[in-house]
Amino acid sequence: MAVALLLFAIPGLGLLNSCAQVRKATYPKDFIYLDKKQVKSQMAMFGFYMRQLDSILLDETAVSSEQQAQIVSLLNKIRDGASSLGSGNVTTNHLVIDDHIDEFISDVNTALRNASADPPNYFALGKLSGSCVGCHKYR
């Protein structure tokens, strides 16, 4: 029985590897293949970061300089994560991301500039949250 399992497992592994190689050869160089797991993981991180931002800003006292630094750090993480999903003239296998990622990154950059300002302005964080909802209305 172990021999039969090996006879099917080894060719199966080879087939999986060859599928990945075919994908690399058949898509254009500016195409990013987004694995479903990668997208779900990144979206979960965005949600986690947004909840952290909300918890910082829910405090009714003024935002401290330490909290401001946390906000800026979280926004940088969101921007980096969004950029990993594609932007600019890059095409992916996820059409909804293709249609909205540049606008989302622009919203993140606006929130980042405003949060880094002296004095900081956190109004753009609300638009950023709305940007998430705008895309996820399709879900």
C-alpha positions in Angstrom: 0.0 0.0 0.0 2.9 2.4 0.8 4.3 1.7 -2.7 1.0 2.6 -4.3 0.9 5.8 -2.3 4.4 6.7 -3.5 3.5 5.9 -7.1 0.8 8.5 -7.0 2.4 11.1 -4.6 5.6 11.6 -6.5 4.0 12.3 -9.9 1.4 14.5 -8.2 4.2 16.7 -6.6 5.8 17.0 -10.0 2.5 18.1 -11.6 2.1 20.8 -9.0 5.6 22.1 -9.6 5.0 22.1 -13.4 1.8 24.1 -13.0 3.7 26.8 -11.2 6.3 26.9 -14.0 3.6 27.1 -16.7 2.0 30.0 -14.9 5.3 31.9 -14.9 5.8 31.2 -18.6 2.2 32.1 -19.7 1.6 35.3 -17.9 3.2 38.6 -18.9 6.0 40.0 -16.8 3.9 42.8 -15.4 1.2 40.3 -14.2 1.0 39.5 -10.5 -0.7 36.2 -9.7 -2.5 36.7 -6.3 -3.1 33.4 -4.5 -6.4 33.3 -2.7 -4.6 32.6 0.6 -2.4 35.6 0.1 -5.3 37.9 -0.6 -7.3 36.6 2.4 -4.2 36.9 4.7 -3.5 40.5 3.5 -7.1 41.6 3.9 -7.2 40.1 7.5 -4.1 42.1 8.3 -5.8 45.3 6.9 -8.7 44.6 9.2 -6.4 44.0 12.2 -4.6 47.3 11.5 -7.8 49.2 11.1 -9.1 47.9 14.4 -5.9 49.0 16.0 -6.3 52.5 14.5 -9.9 52.6 15.7 -8.9 51.6 19.3 -6.2 54.4 19.4 -8.7 57.0 18.1 -11.6 55.9 20.3 -10.0 57.3 23.3 -11.6 60.7 24.0 -8.4 62.4 25.1 -6.0 64.0 22.7 -3.8 61.7 20.7 -0.3 61.6 22.3 2.9 61.8 20.2 3.5 58.1 21.0 0.0 57.3 19.7 0.7 59.4 16.6 3.8 57.4 15.9 1.7 54.2 16.3 -0.8 55.5 13.8 1.9 56.4 11.3 3.5 52.9 11.7 0.1 51.2 11.1 -0.5 53.3 8.0 2.9 52.4 6.7 2.1 48.7 7.2 -1.2 49.1 5.4 0.5 51.0 2.5 3.2 48.3 2.2 0.6 45.5 2.2 -1.6 47.2 -0.4 1.4 47.8 -2.6 2.2 44.0 -2.4 -1.2 43.4 -4.0 -0.3 45.5 -7.1 -0.6 49.1 -8.1 0.0 51.3 -11.2 0.1 49.5 -14.5 0.2 46.0 -12.9 -2.5 43.5 -13.7 -3.5 40.7 -11.4 -5.9 37.8 -11.5 -8.2 39.7 -9.1 -10.2 42.2 -11.0 -11.8 44.0 -8.0 -8.3 44.6 -6.6 -7.1 45.9 -10.0 -10.0 48.3 -10.1 -9.6 49.8 -6.6 -6.0 49.3 -5.3 -4.6 52.6 -6.7 -7.4 54.6 -5.1 -6.9 52.7 -1.8 -3.2 53.4 -1.8 -3.9 57.0 -2.6 -6.3 57.2 0.4 -3.6 55.5 2.6 -1.0 58.0 1.5 -3.3 61.0 2.2 -4.1 59.6 5.7 -0.3 59.1 6.2 0.6 62.6 5.2 -2.2 64.1 7.4 -1.3 61.9 10.4 2.4 62.9 10.1 1.6 66.6 9.9 2.2 69.0 12.8 -0.5 69.2 14.1 -1.8 65.9 12.9 -5.2 65.5 11.2 -6.9 62.1 11.4 -10.0 62.9 9.3 -8.6 61.0 6.3 -8.6 57.8 8.4 -12.4 57.8 8.1 -12.2 57.9 4.3 -9.7 55.1 4.5 -12.2 53.0 6.4 -14.8 54.0 3.8 -12.4 52.9 1.1 -12.4 49.4 2.5 -16.2 49.3 2.7 -16.5 50.6 -0.9 -14.6 47.6 -2.2 -16.1 45.0 0.1 -19.7 45.9 -0.9 -19.1 43.4 -3.6 -18.4 40.7 -1.0 
